Amino acid sequence: MADLKVEVCGIRFKNPVMPAAGPPTWNGDAMVACAEGGAGGIVAKTISTTGAVVPEPCMAQVGRGSMLNTELWSELPPEQFIEEEYPKAKDTGLPLIISLGYTADEIAELAPKVKPFADALELSTHYIGEDPSPMVEAIKAAKDAVDVPVIVKLSPLGREMKAAAQAAQEAGADGIAAINSFGPCLGIDVETGLPLMGSKEGYGWLSGRAIKALALRCVFDIARTVDLPIFGVGGVSRGTDAIEMFMVGASAVQLCTAAILRGPSVFGKITQQMNEWLDEHGYASVNDVKGLTIRKLKERAFRTTHLPPKLYVDLCTGCGLCETSCVYGAITVDGDKAHLDGTLCQGCGLCVTRCPTPALEMP
Ligand SMILES: Cc1cc2nc3c(=O)[nH]c(=O)nc-3n(C[C@H](O)[C@H](O)[C@H](O)COP(=O)(O)O)c2cc1C
């Protein structure tokens, strides 16, 4: 069994898979369920100085494994979290990261009150726009109020992630969580013609599998810019997603959509899958894959010549996916085996990513 223990911002986690701020941690019982489902830590639902008033409907599945939401911060008042919900979460014995929003004044008011329960604070920047100064002020307010690590959660707005991460580091942040859901986006109920979300303009924010590639890019950029630990968030739903997050520089992962759609047992399942993958690939610890992409990319030669993939005919099942999507007509399935015509192949690589067995490999 590979070692999945991680230490992030000086906090020890028994495994690096945990709920992101959102419905899976909306109250104390839900946080206990995440712990029972195998999470290595807990990030509580964001609270602010008053409970949010949320437009309904506020959640919809859009495509497999993806969602739109127009939830805000918690509808519960902060007093309820402090008196009832955080103590329950603390009883699990897992590190508890308390998510707060949004302005410096709100953080200055809330941070001292939640301090007795917080192993770290996570500051949401979701509603404070693209100018980094409100984020910088919020970080300073948190650092003045508490001595636990302050993690800043970045939204994938138009804002350049590298500049935002740099500003967070300079303001004294101890870690970064990236990313929040992406938007605004729009989903339509084709039967009624109405937006799926009940927000005034029908806008919602996208999360889950649809944003994984965006989240990986953001984590990758942040990891190459600042010297802060990163919680990778966005589209993690299986063990290899978490491994990919580590490869681009994350030190732990958070997930929300997969935990909503599949329930709290998803934490244990992803942890198990990470373990299996690491064992199969000969890694003793998850920390060994951290930053692998960043290191390997430096060695990769840039090439524009067309090189056909290698075809291992004995591994081909004849499923035909490669033939269907080869717009250049370079692959044909004859009988139950693929045949590759290297003179027609443009070396695009698509067939390699569609092949369900390792029968195709990029050179
Ligand atoms: C319904 C819903 C509610 C959310 N609420 C919060 C929140 O209160 N605070 C926060 O920082 N992020 C919130 N998020 C964003 C998630 O924590 C996470 O950053 C985002 O969904 C990407 O991760 P995922 O693809 O694993 O869902 C919410 C996401 C969803 C889907």
The ligand as a Tripos MOL2 file, in Angstrom:
@<TRIPOS>MOLECULE
LIG
   31    33     1     0     0
SMALL
NO_CHARGES

@<TRIPOS>ATOM
      1 C1        -23.6820   23.4410   -5.2700 C.3       1 LIG1
      2 C2        -22.3250   24.0060   -5.0140 C.ar      1 LIG1
      3 C3        -22.1070   24.8530   -3.9420 C.ar      1 LIG1
      4 C4        -20.8350   25.3920   -3.7070 C.ar      1 LIG1
      5 N1        -20.6240   26.2030   -2.6220 N.ar      1 LIG1
      6 C5        -19.3820   26.6930   -2.3760 C.ar      1 LIG1
      7 C6        -19.1280   27.4630   -1.2280 C.ar      1 LIG1
      8 O1        -19.9790   27.6850   -0.3750 O.2       1 LIG1
      9 N2        -17.8700   27.9500   -1.0620 N.ar      1 LIG1
     10 C7        -16.8580   27.6930   -1.9520 C.ar      1 LIG1
     11 O2        -15.7360   28.1640   -1.7490 O.2       1 LIG1
     12 N3        -17.0720   26.9290   -3.0320 N.ar      1 LIG1
     13 C8        -18.3060   26.4280   -3.2580 C.ar      1 LIG1
     14 N4        -18.5190   25.6190   -4.3480 N.ar      1 LIG1
     15 C9        -17.3930   25.3310   -5.2690 C.3       1 LIG1
     16 C10       -16.7190   24.0030   -4.9120 C.3       1 LIG1
     17 O3        -16.1630   24.0340   -3.6270 O.3       1 LIG1
     18 C11       -15.6150   23.6620   -5.9040 C.3       1 LIG1
     19 O4        -14.6280   24.6610   -5.8570 O.3       1 LIG1
     20 C12       -16.0960   23.5720   -7.3510 C.3       1 LIG1
     21 O5        -17.3770   23.0110   -7.4300 O.3       1 LIG1
     22 C13       -15.1320   22.7450   -8.2070 C.3       1 LIG1
     23 O6        -14.9620   21.4710   -7.6480 O.3       1 LIG1
     24 P1        -15.7980   20.1690   -8.1690 P.3       1 LIG1
     25 O7        -15.6360   20.1170   -9.6600 O.co2     1 LIG1
     26 O8        -15.1950   19.0200   -7.4390 O.co2     1 LIG1
     27 O9        -17.2150   20.4160   -7.7790 O.co2     1 LIG1
     28 C14       -19.7740   25.0690   -4.5790 C.ar      1 LIG1
     29 C15       -19.9880   24.1880   -5.6450 C.ar      1 LIG1
     30 C16       -21.2430   23.6320   -5.8750 C.ar      1 LIG1
     31 C17       -21.4230   22.6730   -7.0120 C.3       1 LIG1
@<TRIPOS>BOND
     1     1     2 1
     2     2     3 ar
     3     2    30 ar
     4     3     4 ar
     5     4     5 ar
     6     4    28 ar
     7     5     6 ar
     8     6     7 ar
     9     6    13 1
    10     7     8 2
    11     7     9 ar
    12     9    10 ar
    13    10    11 2
    14    10    12 ar
    15    12    13 ar
    16    13    14 ar
    17    14    15 1
    18    14    28 ar
    19    15    16 1
    20    16    17 1
    21    16    18 1
    22    18    19 1
    23    18    20 1
    24    20    21 1
    25    20    22 1
    26    22    23 1
    27    23    24 1
    28    24    25 2
    29    24    26 1
    30    24    27 1
    31    28    29 ar
    32    29    30 ar
    33    30    31 1
@<TRIPOS>SUBSTRUCTURE
     1 LIG1         1 GROUP 0 **** ****
